Amino acid sequence: MNEPSTEQAFDDLFEWCRRRNFAGYDPFDGLNSRVFQATPLKHSKTARLIATQLVKRSPLNLRPLARVRVQKNSKGIALFALASLSNYRRLGTPEAEKEARELLDELGRMKISGYSGAAWGYNFDWQNRNFFAPRGTPMIVPSAFAARAFLEGYETFKDDRYLQTTRSACDFILNDLRRSSEPDDKDGEFCFSYSPLDDTRVLNSSLFAAETLACVGALTGDAEFGGVTKDLALRAANYVAGRQREDGSWAYGAGSAQLWVDNFHTAYVLMSLSRIMKCSGGAINLQPALERGYRFWRKSFFLADGWPKYYHDALYPADAHAAATAIIALLELQELDSEAIRLAERIAVWSLRNLRGSSGLFYYQRRRFYTVRTPFMRWTQAWMLYALARLLEEKRL
């Protein structure tokens, strides 16, 4: 198969997702199995963990057998909306605007009610080592990406409804997420929880909350609200900056079972630190942590040909989500690296050669002896579409 251009790959992938109405499987949707839910095992934490990981890690797609349905995912829709907004900024056509607005409308309809403000969650029960969140529990990561999509929608179309939605998302962060700290934390530093149900300290997710507060607060024109959000964003960002390791890396979280370092969570941290500084107009200085973290990330996670490593200390797996997030992060952090856009292009070319199927979709992971070809809609397709859209937009500028 001849290697397509970036634009052709974007068009093919967008059409593939449209035909499926942006619904699909997810790496973590194993607990949506109607077979599993019909058994008493659904009440066991251990069984839920095993079922989730078994379905996620299998080289074969077990979901049809387990009777897991394809569904829409709010974070996936947010990413599709971001890709569509980028596509509109590049093309400027009525059709591109219509698609972006329709996806934002769809995202708005996916809000979870019963909380202080606009919030979004996952379309499956969530079980990890630390806590269980039933389907429909609001989470900061999908909520932050939804807020980012509406914020870009406001900046692109100057539609006040979108800004009001992001303002409401801040109410969820301010009133419903928990905050935790340790005795040696200075100046009121703290970590936002992942959801209203837990007290986990996941560094990238806490920064997503801080980024949302900083960027929305800067746009509302409300000085009192902006002062509150800037202060909280600074305290949460300093919590993360203070946990940077000597080599510039960050662990996934502050808990003893959260000490791994991976590509895309590091990219999340770097992008959020950069956005918090930009949204604060320079009033918040996280530059030393950002530069040290970028040097570690740039040196540790990429081969010369663009191969995106998942972990800093292992070659496999090569993950489409990690590749796509890296492309976006490199484009956002160009001021740190004159070679950033060229690396982003190499990662895109590598992904087209190694992770793209003949129908235009992207596979989940390339492992040492095989490739996992399950076409996850949020984890893989939405992220790659967003990455390709941003690369095309950047090359137009």
Secondary structure, DSSP 8 states (H G I E B T S, - for coil): -----HHHHHHHHHHHHHHTTT-B--TT-GGG-HHHHTSGGGG-HHHHHHHHHHHHH-SS--HHHHT---B--HHHHHHHHHHHHHHHHHH--HHHHHHHHHHHHHHHHT---SSSS---B-SS-EE-SS-EE-TT-B-HHHHHHHHHHHHHHHHHH--HHHHHHHHHHHHHHHHHS-EE--TT--TT--EE-SSTT----BHHHHHHHHHHHHHHHHHS--HHHHHHHHHHHHHHHHHHHTT--TTS---SBSSTT----BHHHHHHHHHHHHHHHHHTTTSS--HHHHHHHHHHHHHHSB-TT--BEEETTEEEEEEHHHHHHHHHHHHHTGGG-TTHHHHHHHHHHHHHHHTB-TTS-B-SEE-SS-EE----IIIIIIHHHHHHHHHHHHHH-
